[in-house]
Amino acid sequence: MIRRFRNEIAPKVEFIQHHQPPLDSGKYRVDLVQRIKPVKPADVLQEEWTPKVPTQDLGSRSLTFVVAGERFSALSPQQIAGLFPAEGSLGDHANVLPHITLTRSTLPWERSPDNDNHELPWLALLLFHDQDFDAKEDRPEPRVITLSELGAALEPGQDPNDPVTVIEVKRRLLEPVLPRKSELGFLAHVRRLKDDNNNPLPGESTLATVLCNRLPQAGGTSTAYLVSVEGRYLQGGEGFDFQNAPDGDDLIRLVCLKSWRFTCFDPKQSFTELLTNLDHEPGTLRLPGSGNAEADRYLAMGYLPLPHALRQGDRTVSWYHGPLSPGDVPAPEPVSALSADELLRYEARTGMFDVSYAAAWELGRMLTLQNQAVALALYQWKRAGGIAQRSLEQRRAGRTLSRLPFRSARTQAPMPPSVEAWFDDLRVLRNVPFDYLVPDERLLPVESLRFFHLDRRWLKCLLDGAYSIGRATEGERRREMRSGYSPASEADLLVTGCLLRSAVVSGWPELIVDGYNVVVPGNDFHPPGAGGLDLLRMERLSDNVLLCLFEGDVKTVDIHLKPEKMHFGVDAPTGTPPTFHKTLRDPATGEEIENSTIAIPWTRDQEHGVIDIAELAPKVQVAMRRTTMTSAPFALQMIEGVQKVRFTQKASSP
């Protein structure tokens, strides 16, 4: 049985301004009083009513409890739903706003940046470029101190010796990247994932995200720090408490809950650029023509000449092709061979052998023999089945069973699960060496994409070779054929696919490939009217080679990243000189809003990369014709669409 799966369709995402906790962090007291108070019946006049029991308090009690939200502890991996760009990643992040997504949706609002306004987050994400620092020693390195060294006022449950992670940054470096207090509200929001019926998804479907206000260093390394700004902003203004540091080189200490580093490379090595410039001519796995008409006929079918050592010791050159054919190969008759030599074919037109199917059969046999546990289980299962079959044949012939070492005829037991799983893997070419799939590097050059049909005849030979364990005589072959079962009989499924050899495979581990059975125009995700094909296998064969197998005839392939792994940023720079901008989109349709392109405002300049959020947010509000602007619609507009490149298979005549 072949296992099928589909890439999941991204859930709906709802953006929310904030998610405030029911109670702020702090100490609370609950006063309980037990009081008896008689109640006058409704049908009795007040002047005629005398309570039998006077109002009295029977006792009271006070309970104190503490709501201890996060404050100084570094975030655990369980508290972090995602980082973008990923920690230690190397990619095209030059137009991305780094962000961190938290599993506890209330966390950014559990404290206040000025100890007053709890609609603003107490967490800020700061970004520093390596080129910001005159020397490596100037770069803030997180270090652990105690709460007593920090000098902060302690809350119940906190101990002076508790550890806390801090960074120390020179004021002249911190001040330009620190967001204003009024900008904090636009740099944190909540995302809620919903299904098609608008119901929240189970599990961690409500997440909080904190954005950075600065773009990474193009062609360099940047470091992001999630820091606490609890109580550091002044009430009633934008001022920040720099701890009375008058000089620009004085160090400002900040509590750091998480930090990570990543690197931006040349934009020409971006996801889209790499895929757009892929070599996909020819579109299938075949060598270019040689100028010889007869040889070119075989080359067009995916063959190539390879050295061939004959049993007698002679050497020659024979044709070979792997299972990844340029075109469909009709399903053959059942295969049941005693040796690979039975599958050798002599091509009289070229005077050369075709060893393709013989090699497939021998490979299947050798792979199975190499897996001793599977080979032994298969042999024992076939032996038991042979005994049961002979018993049944004897009974049908009316022979007596009195002299046989068993009392009654037995039916064939189910195939052992380990053996069944082995054949399932072989049907999708798992465990087949790469040299058998792509016997010559020229078939799959660096930075290339190739489509193919799975040669069902080659696959049947592979499976029959694997099934040949325990088949040594003509009688055993006939007995297997009479049983009516062979794993090769399940290889008639039409399977197609593609091979991708590119730095995209290693650079983006969460790559997704969708296949469709028609030529799909446009660039929509999950285009209407296109039949999405089931993936039978999607696996990295090496650091930069990806194999995809689809059930059916794939005509169009979309290569993209996970839609739910959304990120935020600005549109890539255009014009002369190149400048960053943002084109707004209609939240309902996703279409670009006419005349809505906004030039990105900077606090200093584009090279420094700090966006003036206080100026950008009102521009977005005006362009969208909104009466108010919060972090929810702002985040929706700052989303950068998932990068996707579409490839269409061209017709080929192998």
N, C-alpha and C positions, 0 to 999 in steps of 0.2 A: 504494500500500500504506500503510495506516494503522499507525503505530507505537504499540504498547501497552506499558504498564509498570504495575507494582504497587508500592505502598509496601512496603518490606521489613519483615518481622516481626522484632522485636527478638530478639537472641541471648540465650541463657541467661547469667547472670552468677554467678560463684562469688566469694565474699569470702574473703580470706586475711589472717591477722593481720599478717604481714610477709614480706618477701622479702630475706633477708640475702645479701650477696655472698659468693662462695666465699672471697675474701680481703679483709680490711679494707685501707683506704688506709694506706700506709706503706712502709718500706724492708725488703726481705727479702734473705737470703743463702742460697744453695744450695751445700753442700759436696759435691764429687764425689771419690770415692776409687776407683781401679782396683786391686783386690786379687785375688790368685790364692790360692785355698785348696783344696788337694786333698780329695777326698771318698772315703771308704772304701767299697769295694764291699760290698753287703749280704751276700754269701756268704763274706766273709772275716772271721775273728776279729780283734778289735782287737789282741791280742798278737802275731798273725802278720802284721799289716799294717805295711809301711814305706812312707811316701809317697815317691814319686820326686822330687817337687818340693816344697820347703818353702813354707809360707805366707809370702807376701811382698806388699808394696805396691809397685806399679809407678809410681805417680804419683798426684797429687791436684790438684784445682783448685777454686777458689771462684768462684761467679757471684753477682753482686748485681743485683737489679732492684727497681724501684719500682712500686707500684700507686698511681697518681695519680687519686684520685676527685675529684669536684667539691668545691670548697671556697670559692673567692672569685669565680669567674667568674659573671657574670649569665647566666641561662638563655637559650638561643637558642630561636627559635620551633619548631625541630624537636624540642626537648626537652619542649615543652608540648603535651599532647594536648587540653587544654581548660581554660577558666576559667569559673567560675559564681559570681555573675552575670558576664555577658560584659563585657569591657572597654568602658567608655563607654556601657553599656546604660542604658535607662530602663525600669523595670518594677516589678512588685509583688514586692519581695524582702524584705519586712519580717519574714517568718518563716523565712528561708533562712539556713543556715550556709554562708557562702562557702567555696569550696574550689578547689584547683588540682590537675589531673590530669597526671601526668608519664609520658612514654613509656618511661623507663628505670625498671623496677619496683623496682630495688634502691637507687635514689638516696637515699631518706630514711634508709636504714640503713647507708650506707657510712661514716658517722662516728658519734660518740657525743656525747650532750649533756653527759656527765660524764666522758668519756674512760675509761669502764669498762663501762657497760651498753649493749651493741650491739643489744638488742631494742627500745630506745627510739629514735625518730628524732632526727636532729640539726637538722631543719627545723621551724619553727613559723610558722603563718600568723596574723598580727596584724591586727586591724581597728580603725581609728580613724574616728569620726564627725567631720564638720566642726564640729559643735557642741561637740566636746571642747575646742576651742582658743579661747582668749580673743581671739586675733588670727590672721589668715591666716598671718602670718609664723611662728607657732608650729607649723604643720603640718609634719611631717617631709617634706622634699624630698630624694629620692635625689641624691647627688652622688658624683663619682668622685675618689678619692684613690689614692695608691700604697701598695703593701704596706709600704714602709718607714714611711710616715705612720701606717699602721694599727698597727704595732708588734707584729704577730703573728709567732710563730716560723715560719720558712720551712721548707718541705719540699723535697726534691730536685726540680729542675725549675722551681722558683718563683724569680722574680727580684725584687729589692727595688723595681724600677721598674714591675712589673706593675700594671695598673689594677685597682681594686676599687670596687664601688659600696656606699655606706654610707648609713644614715639616722641622725639624732641626735634622740632623744626625751627630753623631760623625765621624770625618774624618777617624779614624781607622776602622770604620764599613762601611763607604761609599766607600772608595777607592777600596776594594777587589771586590765589586759587580758592580762597575761602568764600563760600556763598553768603550773600547777604541774608539777614533773617527773613526778609520778605520773600526770598527765593526758595527757602527751605520747603515751603508748602507745595511748590511745583515739582520738587525733586523726590517725592515719595508718594506712592499710590498703592492700591490693592487691586489684584486681578482675581476674578472668580471664574473658574472653568465650568461650563454648562454643557449639557447634552442637547440633542435636537429638540427636546421638549422643554427646554429652558429650565431644567432642573439641575441643581449643583451636582457635579460628579462626586462619587464617593471618594473617601480618602482625603488627601491634602489638596483640595480643589480651590481653597482660598489662600492666596499668597500675597505677601507684601514685597514691594520692590523699592529700592533706594537707588536713584540715578546720580551720576556724576555730572558736573557742569563743564567738564573739560574734555577735549578730544585727545586721543593718544598721540605720542610722538611718531610721525611718519618715518619709517625706515629705522626705528630705534626701539628701545625698551622703556616701558613705563611701569610704575608701581601704584596700585590702588590701595587706599587705607580707609577702612570703615571706622570712623572715630565718633566718640561721644562729645556732643556739644551741650550736654545738660547744664543749664544754668550759666552758660558762658556768654549768652547774648544779654544785653541790657534791656530792661523793660521800657516800653514806650519809645524805642528807637532802634537803629540798625547796628549800634556799636557792639563790638566784641571785646571780651575781657582777655587782653593779652598779658595779663599778670604783671602789669606795670613795667613791661619791658620797653624802655625808651629807644634802644638801639636796634637797628635792623639785623644785627648779627646775634642778638640775644635769643636764646632757645626758648620756645614755647612748648610746654608739655601737654600732650593730649592722650586720653585713654583710647587705646586701639583694640577693637574687638575682632578685626580680621584684616589681613593684608595679603596681596598676591601680585605677582609680576607676569607680564606678557610682552610679546614683541610684535611689532608691525614690520612686514617686509615690503618689498617693491610692489606697487599696485599691479604691475604686469604679472605678478604671481598670485593674483587674487582668484577666488573661486570662479567667478564669471569669466575672467580673462583666460584662465587655464582651459576651461571647458570650451569657450568660444573658439579658441585656437587649436583645438584638437585636430589631429590628422584623421580624417575619416574617408579617405580616398585611397584604395577602393574601400567600399563599405563592408566587405566581408574578408574572411581569412583566406587570402590567396596571394600568390606571388605575381609580380608583373610579368607580362609576356616576354618570351625569349627570342621571338622572331621566327621560330620553327612552328609551323601550323599544327603539326601533330602533338608536339610537346605543349604548346599553348592550350590545346584542348584539355589536357590533364591539369595544367596549372590553374585553369579557370575553375576546375572542380575542387580545388583545394589540395591537389596532390603536390608532392615535391619529391625529387629523386634523393634517395639516401643509400649509403653503403649497406650491403647485405652480405653477411657471412653464411654460406651454405653449409649443410651438414657434412658434406664431404671435404670441407676445408677450403673450397674455392670461394672467391670473393667476386661480387658483382654489384650492380646498382639496380635498385628496385623502386617502384612507386610506393609511397605511403601517404595516407591522409588520416587525420585524427577524427574524433567524433563530431567536431564542430565544422559542419559543412556549409559552403556558400549558399546552397539551395536545399530544398526538401528532397529526401531520399525515400521512395515508397517503402512501406513496411514489407519486409521479406517473409518468406515461408519460415516455419519453425526451424531452429538450428539445434542439432544434436551431434556433436563431433567427438571422435575418440582422440584426436590430436589436432594440433594447429595446422599441420600439413594439409589436412582435408580442405582448409579454407584458403589456401594459396591459389591465386588466379594468375594465369599467364596471358599477357596482353600481346596477341600476335601482331598487332599493328605497330607496336614499338619494340617488340622483342624483349620485353621486360616483365618481371613478376610484379603483381600487386599484392603486397604483404599486409595491407591495412587490416583486414578482418582476421587473418591469422595472428597478427600481433595483438589484436584486441582479445581474442580467445585465450591466447597464452598469458596475457596480462591478468585476465580474470582468474585464471587457475593459479598463477604464482602469488597474487595478492591474497587469495583465500588460504593457500597453503602456508603463507607467512603468518596469517592469523590462526595460530594453532588451536585456540579454543573454539573458534567458529568452524574450522575444518573438521575437528573431531566431532563436534555436535552434529554437523551436516552428515558426516559419514555414518554415525550411529543412527541418525534419523532415517537415512535412506536404507540402511541395512535392515532396520526394523520394518520399514515399509515394504522392502523386498520380500521378507519372510511372510508378511501378511498377504501380499499379492500372490505369492506362490501357493499359500494355503487356500486362498479363494479360488485360484485356477484349478487346484487339485479337487476341491469340493465340487466345482462345476463339472469337472470331468467324471465325477462319480467315484473317485478313488477313496479308499478307506483312509482314515486318519489315525488308525489305531497304533501305527508304528512311529508316528511323529512325536517329537518331544514336547508338544503342546496339546492342550485338550480341545481347543476350539479355534476357529478362524478369527483373526483380529483385523480391524480396519486400520487405515493409515492414521497415525496420531497427527495433531497439528504440528506445523513446523516450529522448532524451538524459537522463542522470541529473539535470542541473540543472532540466530541465522537469518530470521526475517528482517531484523534491523540492518544486518550486513547487506542484504540485497536491496533494501530500500535506499541505503547510502550509495550503492553502485549505480542505481537507476538515475541518480542525479550527479553521477561522476565523482562522488566523494571518494577519497583515497586513490584516485587515478593520478599518477605523477604528471606534473605540468608538461614535461617533455612529450608525453603522449597526446596532450591536448593541443599544444602549440609546439610542433617539432622544430621550428626555425624561428629565430628572433625577428626575422624580417616580416613574418606574418603579423606581428603585433609590435610595431615600433614604439619607442618612447613617446608619450603624450599622444595616444591614438585610441580610437574606439572602433570596434568591429562587431557587426551583427553576424548571426549564424543560425542554422537549423541543426538540431541534434540528429545525427545520422542514426536512424533506428536500427539499421542493419548492423552497424558497428556496435551499438549498445547491446543488441541481442547476442552477438558473438562474445562480448565481455561477460554477460550474465551466464551464458552457457558454459564458458570456460570456468567460471566460479562454481557452477553447479556440477561440473564434471568430476568433482572429488568422489571417489568410489566407483567411477565408471571406467572400467579397464577392458571389458570384453564386449563383443557384439551382442551377446545375450543380455548383458546389463543395459546396453543402450536401448535394445528393443523393449526391455521391461519398463524402462523409464518412459519411453514413448507411449506404451500401452496405458501407463498410469494417467496420461492426459494432463499432467502438470509439469510445468517448467517455469522458473522465474523469468525466462526470456519471453514467455507468452504475454507478460505484462509490460512489454516495451513498445507497444504500438501507439502510445500516446504521442500526439504532435507536440513537440517541445522546441521552442526557439529561445534565443537569448542574445546577450551581448557581453563582450569582454572590454574592460576599460583599463588601460595602463596609463596612469597619470599621477602627478603629485597631489591631485585632488583626493585620491584614495587615502593617502597617508596624512594629509593635512586636515581633512575633515572626517573624523571617525564616524560621525552620525549621519553619514551620507544616506540619502533615500533615492531609490530608483523605482519609478512607476512605469508600467508598460501598457500599451493600448493596441487593440487589434485593427485599428484603422489609422489612416494618416490624419493627424489632428492639427488643424490650423490654429493660429493664435498662440497664446501663452498662458491660458487660464489653468488654474489648478483644478483637477478632476473635471475636465471639460464635459459638458452635457452631450449625450449621444455617443460618447466614446466608450467602448467596452473595456473596462479595466481588467487586466489579466492577473490570474493568481501567480504568485511567485512560488516556484518549487525550491529554489535555492538562491541565496544571495550571500556570498562569502568572499572574504579577502584571501586570495591565494598567496599573496606576498604583501610587502609593505605598500606597493603601488599598483597592484593588479587586483581588479574586482571582477568576479564572475556572477552573472545573473541568468537564471533559467526561468522561463515563463511557460505556463501551460497554454498553448494556443500559438497563433501566428502573430508575433509582435511586429507592428509597423512603426510605432512611435514610442520613444523612450524619453521620459522626463527625469532629469537628475537635479536634485535639490536637497535642501536641508529641512529639518523638521519644522513645519509651520508653527507648532506650539513653542518651539525654542526661539521665540521672537526676541529681537534686540532693538535698541533705540539708537537714533543717530540723526545725522543730517545727510542731505543728498550730496553725492560726490561733486567735487569742484568742476566747474565748466567755465568757458569764456576765456578772455585774455585781458588781464591776467586771470588765472583760474581762481574762482571764489566759491565758497560753500554757500548753499542755499537750502531752502525747504519748500517743497511744493505740497500744499495741503490736499487732503482727499475727503470726499463725502463719506461720513461714517457709515451710512446705510448701504451705499453701492460700492464704495472703494474706488470710485472714479475720481480723477483729478478735478479739483475745483478751478474753474476758469479764472485767470488773472489772480492766482493765489500764491504765486512763488514769492517767498520772502528771503531777502538777503540776510544771512546770519549776522547778528550784531555781536561784537566782541568787547570784553572789558578792557583789553589792551590792543591786541592785533591778532590777525589770523594765525600767524606763526606760533604765538604763545598758546592759542587754542582754547582759552577760557570764554565760554559763551555768556553773554549778558542776558541771563534768564529774565531779569526784571524788565528788560526791553522787549525780548522775544515773545513772552507770554501775552502782553497786550496786543502785539501785532497779530498773533494767531487769533485772539479773540475778535479783533476787528474783521479780519479776513473771513472768519466763520460766522460773522454777524451774531455773536452770542452776547447776551446781557451780562453774563458772569463768566469767569474763567477759573477753573480749579485744576488740580493735578490730574483728574481723570480724563477730560477731553484733551488736555495738553499732552499727556502720555500717549493717547490714541494717535495724535498727529505726529508724534516723534518716533513712532514705530517705523523701522526700516523693513520693507517687504523682504520676504525670504527669497534669496537668490535661487533662480532656477534656469536651466538651459534645456531646450528641447531638441531632440534629434529624430529625424525621420529616415527610415530605411529606404534606400533606393532599390528599385527592381533590378534583379540580377539574373543572369542566365548561365548557370554553371554548366 
